[in-house]
Amino acid sequence: MNNNASLSRLYNSIKPLLELSDHKRPIGFILISALAVGLPGLFGAWVGDFPTSMLACMGGLSVLYMRQTNIPRRMMTLATCAFGFAVSFALGVLTSFDPYLSAATLTLNVFMVTVICRFYSVPPPGTLFFVVVACLARTLPYDLSLAAERVGILMFGAMDGCFLALIYSVYQVYISKTFVDRPTEAIDHHILAISIESLVISLFVGGGYCLALFLQLDNPYWVPISTTAIMQGATFRAIWHRNVHRIFGTTLGMGIAWMIFSLSPGPWETAVLILLLSFFIEVLITRNYGLAVLFITPLTVIFADINVPASETDQLMLARLFDIVLGCLIGYLGGWVIHHPKFVAAVKKRLSQR
């Protein structure tokens, strides 16, 4: 009986990790999201400057913050997110000459973004892609003379996303007649509680980056990205689920990345792969996070490591996998802290004294 009960508990713990949610995104949104990220790569392959176009592809990720509200509000939201991308990216490219200054500015960046996203109840992906952009900026060779150009290319990609979002919004409202103006979430005005939680998150993300630097990990950007992804869970159980999903999804996703890099695809092939990976991510992200990570992993590796020779692929994949597991463990520990009953009680007590 005890064995049956243990097996039943194990099954009930694993079952949610394998289930597909019924929440599906509109096919129109999936298509424009994939195009916003993929089109700059196709343009870069066409003009013969594919590596630079990766910055614009990253800017296209801002389209993922489009909300189902009226057109002026959604476009204002996208413009604000594009500005946030630019600030996050600029802080990275301007401070990457000193690793620990870079870590300090990343910590500050994460704190500011988390406070704003929590205060305005920004739904998933929340802070994640602001941190992704900030971390990938730190993988670029430091060159102050190229800073403005790099930020401009990123913004070009964000503008591409905004333009596609506007076309889709007009189609939704005036042609398909399927648009529903959903009210925005109520703003949580407990700014002190938000600030405390954001501070803890930023310290774990920045601390993870510092640890990666101390361990002299090559391109340690995966550690803070993974930490941020894990700590976005709304509950500690959700954090545990995301941790399992990310570790196993990343392991399999690295297999996909290994196959891509081993084949040494050219610019056109890589651009098409970026578009396809983006499409599958948006199809799966609301249905099962672990399956989406299968495609998020190779996409992010392409953004940061596209110029790595095929002969170094095995070493690259193993290094990235170690970085991600380390980041997940730090994120899990951080999630345990912010959802610990004593931490929650201390925050509530502090609020009651106001």
ABEGO torsion letter per residue (X at the ends): XAAAAAAAAAAAAAAAAABBBABBBBAAAAAAAAAAAAAAAAAAAAAGBAAAAAAAAAAAAAAAABBBBBAAAAAAAAAAAAAAAAAAAAAAAAAAABAAAAAAAAAAAAAAAAAAAAAAGBBOAEAAAAAAAAAAAAABBBBAAAAAAAAAAAAAAAAAAAAAAAAAAAAAAAAAGABBBBBBBBBBABAAAAAAAAAAAAAAAAAAAAAAAAAGBBGAAAAAAAAAAAAABABAAAAAAAAAAAAAAAAAAAAAAAAAAAAGBBAAAAAAAAAAAAAAAAAAAAABAAAAAAAAAAAAAAAAAAABBAAAAAAAAAAAAAAAAAAAAAAAAAAAAAABAAAAAAAAAAAAAX
